[in-house]
C-alpha cells in the first residue's frame, strides 16, 4: 500500500489473519532477516465495520502484521514472488519510488 503523509509517501505491507501464532512466527522469521515488523489487533471479536458498502462482523479477533520501515518494505518486496497483476504492479511502483529516493539522496551527498 502507498499512503500519502503530508508531502511524503509511506509504503506499507500488511498481512491480515486471525491466527496470532502464525503472524508471530512470520514476525520472528522476518526479524532474523533484518525486517522490522509489528503486529496489532485490527478488529475485535463481534466488532462490526463497514467496508465498501457492506457490514463486516468479526467472528474472532483479527490481527495485522505490518511492515512500514522503508528499508524493510524494499527487502520484503524484492524477495516476494507475487502472482496477482495488481500486486506486482504496486510492488514495482514502490520499488521504483524507493530507488528514485535512494538516487536523490546519493546525488545530494555528492554535492
Secondary structure per residue as TSV (DSSP state, phi and psi in degrees):
chain	resnum	aa	ss	phi	psi
A	1	X	-	360.0	144.3
A	2	X	E	-116.1	122.8
A	3	X	E	-117.9	141.2
A	4	X	E	-91.3	125.6
A	5	X	E	-122.4	103.2
A	6	X	T	56.5	-119.6
A	7	X	T	-96.8	5.2
A	8	X	E	-111.2	167.2
A	9	X	E	-110.7	145.9
A	10	X	E	-119.3	134.5
A	11	X	E	-107.4	129.8
A	12	X	-	-136.0	135.4
A	13	X	E	-113.0	126.6
A	14	X	E	-124.9	136.6
A	15	X	E	-120.3	119.0
A	16	X	E	-99.3	143.6
A	17	X	E	-169.8	155.6
A	18	X	S	-85.9	-17.7
A	19	X	-	-88.6	93.9
A	20	X	H	-63.2	-36.1
A	21	X	H	-62.4	-41.6
A	22	X	H	-62.6	-46.4
A	23	X	H	-63.8	-36.9
A	24	X	H	-65.5	-38.4
A	25	X	H	-65.0	-44.0
A	26	X	H	-61.9	-44.1
A	27	X	H	-59.3	-42.2
A	28	X	H	-63.6	-44.0
A	29	X	H	-66.9	-38.7
A	30	X	H	-64.7	-39.1
A	31	X	H	-59.5	-39.7
A	32	X	H	-65.5	-22.5
A	33	X	T	-91.4	1.8
A	34	X	T	86.7	17.5
A	35	X	-	-98.5	126.5
A	36	X	-	-84.7	119.9
A	37	X	-	-140.1	146.2
A	38	X	E	-134.5	158.8
A	39	X	E	-116.1	136.3
A	40	X	E	-138.9	155.7
A	41	X	E	-77.8	124.8
A	42	X	E	-92.9	-31.3
A	43	X	E	-153.8	142.6
A	44	X	-	-91.1	153.3
A	45	X	T	-54.5	135.2
A	46	X	T	71.7	1.3
A	47	X	-	-73.2	146.7
A	48	X	E	-112.1	152.4
A	49	X	E	-150.3	142.6
A	50	X	E	-90.4	135.2
A	51	X	E	-145.1	116.3
A	52	X	T	51.0	46.2
A	53	X	T	80.0	0.1
A	54	X	E	-112.3	153.9
A	55	X	E	-100.8	124.2
A	56	X	E	-103.0	140.3
A	57	X	E	-120.3	124.8
A	58	X	-	-80.4	123.2
A	59	X	S	-78.7	-25.0
A	60	X	S	-140.7	169.2
A	61	X	-	-60.5	143.5
A	62	X	E	-123.8	129.8
A	63	X	E	-117.9	157.9
A	64	X	E	-130.4	128.6
A	65	X	E	-94.0	125.9
A	66	X	E	-123.9	134.6
A	67	X	E	-119.5	117.3
A	68	X	-	-129.6	-7.5
A	69	X	-	-69.0	128.4
A	70	X	H	-54.1	-46.5
A	71	X	H	-63.0	-43.8
A	72	X	H	-64.9	-41.3
A	73	X	H	-60.5	-44.8
A	74	X	H	-61.0	-44.9
A	75	X	H	-59.3	-47.2
A	76	X	H	-66.7	-44.8
A	77	X	H	-63.6	-33.3
A	78	X	H	-69.0	-27.9
A	79	X	H	-91.7	-22.6
A	80	X	-	-71.9	144.2
A	81	X	-	-110.2	87.6
A	82	X	-	-77.4	148.1
A	83	X	-	-108.6	-41.5
A	84	X	S	-73.5	133.1
A	85	X	H	-56.3	-40.9
A	86	X	H	-66.3	-36.6
A	87	X	H	-70.5	-41.2
A	88	X	H	-62.0	-43.7
A	89	X	H	-62.7	-44.8
A	90	X	H	-64.8	-43.0
A	91	X	H	-61.3	-44.5
A	92	X	H	-63.3	-38.3
A	93	X	H	-63.3	-45.6
A	94	X	H	-64.0	-46.4
A	95	X	H	-61.3	-38.5
A	96	X	H	-64.5	-44.4
A	97	X	H	-64.1	-39.9
A	98	X	H	-63.7	-39.7
A	99	X	H	-66.9	-42.9
A	100	X	H	-60.6	-42.6
A	101	X	H	-61.5	-44.7
A	102	X	H	-62.8	-41.9
A	103	X	H	-64.1	-40.8
A	104	X	H	-62.7	-41.4
A	105	X	H	-63.4	-42.7
A	106	X	H	-63.0	-41.9
A	107	X	H	-63.1	-39.4
A	108	X	H	-69.5	-30.2
A	109	X	H	-71.7	-29.4
A	110	X	H	-74.8	-21.2
A	111	X	-	-73.8	360.0
